[in-house]
Amino acid sequence: RVGGAAEYGVATLSPGGEVIDSGAPVLPTLPNNLTGASHSLSSPFAGRPNTLVASFVSTNTVPPGGTLALDVPPGFGLAPLARLNVHLSVGGAPLTWVDSRFEPFASRAAIDLPSGLPAGARVNLTVA
């Protein structure tokens, strides 16, 4: 999100995506821009399988148990059998998470980050 401070709703979801509990935030959260962002597609042609490679540096800390989500714009869909691989480089050997909540033709894929994500971490995403 780009912009000023905002209050974000918080929801606890079941594995099926149903809202179990929700609440209003206590403090406004100030979002920051991603830095060092880049992306590329393997093909410029519509209707063909494609691979997206994106990279950015996190500005904020993501707490343990947080989520990294990839939202695609309207008109795009994550095709069946696609896999979202997240390679996280934090001054050591890269760690890899494979998304377990992927839904074919969805507009979002999410990865749980059990250890969180420190501010300033280089994140490399490959969607193929």
N, C-alpha and C positions, 0 to 999 in steps of 0.2 A: 504494500500500500504506500502510496506517495501522498503526502499532505501533512497537515498539522495534527496536533494531539486529538485523539478521539477515544470514546468509550466503546469497548468491544464487549458483546455478550459472550458468555462462557456457557458451553453446553457439554454434558457428558453423554456420549453416544454408546449404544450397544454395538456388538460386532455387526449387526444387521443395519446399523445406521439410524435406529430409532432414538429419539431424545429421551434419556432416562431422567436427567435433572438439568436445570439451567438456572442461571442467575445473572444479576447485573454486576458489572465490574465495580470495584471499590475506588480505583484511581484511574484517571485517564492514562492511556498509553501513547507514547510518542513514537510513531513509526519512523524508520529511517530508510533512505534509499540504499539499494544494494550498490556496492562499489566494484569496480573491476569486472563488470558484467559483459559477457559476450555470448553469442549463440550462432549456430549454423545448422542448416538442413542439408541432408545428403542429396536431395533432388529438388529442383525448382518446379516440378510438374505435379499438378493436382491429380488426385485419384490413384497415385502410385504409392507403394509402401515407402516410408521415409524414416530416417533416423535424425533425431534432434540431439545436438550436443550443446549444452549450456554450462556456463561457469560464472561464479560470482563469489565475492567475499562478503561474509555476513557482517552486518553492522551491530546488531543486537545479539545478546546471549539468548539461546533457546534453552530453557530449563530441562533437566532430565525428564524423560517421558514426553517431551514436546513432539511436534509433528512438522515435517517439511512437506508442503503440498505443491503440486504442479497443476495449475489451471490452464487449460487451453482455451483460446478465444472461440466465439460462436463460428460455426462453419467447419470446425476441426473436431475430430474425435479420436480417442485412443483406441486403435483397432484390436480385435481379438488376438490373443496370444502375445500381445506386446508386453514388454517387461520394463519396468522403471528401475534402472540401476543407479544408485547414488554412491559416488566415490568421494569420500570426505578426507581431505588432507589437512592434518593439524600438526605440522612439524614432526611427523613420524610416518610410519607405514600407513597407507590409506586403509580406511575401514570401508566395508561395503554392506549396504542393506538392500534387500530386494523387497519391493512392495508386496504385501500380502493382502491389501485391500483394493486391488485393481479391479475395475468393472469394465468389460468390453464396451466400446463406444461411449464411454463416460467422458466428461469434460474435466475430470480431476483424478489424479492419482496421489496418494499420500504415503509417506514413509514415517514410521515411528522412530524417534531418536532416543533410545533408552538411556544413553549417556548425556543427552543434550548436545548443544553446539556452542562453543565459545565464540564470543565476538572476535572478528578478525579471521575466522576460519575460511579457507578456500574450499568451495563446494563445486564439484564437477558432476553434472547430471548427463546421463545418456539414456535416451528413450528410443528403443529399437523394437 
